[in-house]
Amino acid sequence: MNTYRFHFNNSKKTSTILFWFFTTLVTIPLTATGFLTSSHPLFPAWLLLILLPLMLVAIYRLFKAASERKSTEIVSLSKEGFTSSCFSSVLFSEIRSMRIPVREIGLLGGTQRDYYKKTDADSPNLEFSITTLDGKTLNYILNEWGGLYNSEEDFSIFFNFLTALTDQLYQLYHANEPYNSYLKILDEKGSWEKTQPV
């Protein structure tokens, strides 16, 4: 049994993050205005006593909500399937489809890091999804070159898990077929769907 441990972005609390982001965006200039015009009759000093704590709470809650998007995953892979600390157990025969952003992954010959430096674009957060027969979807969002939610090493470990997972699915469903891609079972768009029962 192989075990993989990595961090990823769970994409949760988006609405909470947006709420506290805009609250922070509003309270910082209002508080700054309050400090600059505290003696002005249109901006009484007591209002500053409300805005300053509100601004501090908003900043704290924004960072707290953003940090809660970082999850630690421990996956144990066996011959029948894998057990995930975030998504419970999944048998290989229960996996219905996979979506992997193969064109963006540098390890697969996709867009290189230099491209993002030259174009001043942010390095992408790659979204990987595994859907089971009962409709459950396992979503992992990682940055290949590291970022706020995962390091380069985390992505490397996740990629090793992905390689082992697709190898197992290949042996289960396509053992007699030649493979054309690095992650054997995927088509050129990075998709795979279960087409035959086991």
Secondary structure, DSSP 4 states (H G I P E B T S, - for coil): -EEEEEEEE----HHHHHHHHHHHHHHHHHHHHHHHTTTSTTS-HHHHHHHHHHHHHHHHHHHHHHHTTEEEEEEEE-SSEEEETTTEEEEGGGEEEEE--TTT-GGGT-S-HHHHHHHTPPPPEEEEEEEETTS-EEEEEEETT--SS--HHHHHHHHHHHHHHHHHHHHHH-TTS---SSSTT--TTSEEE--S--
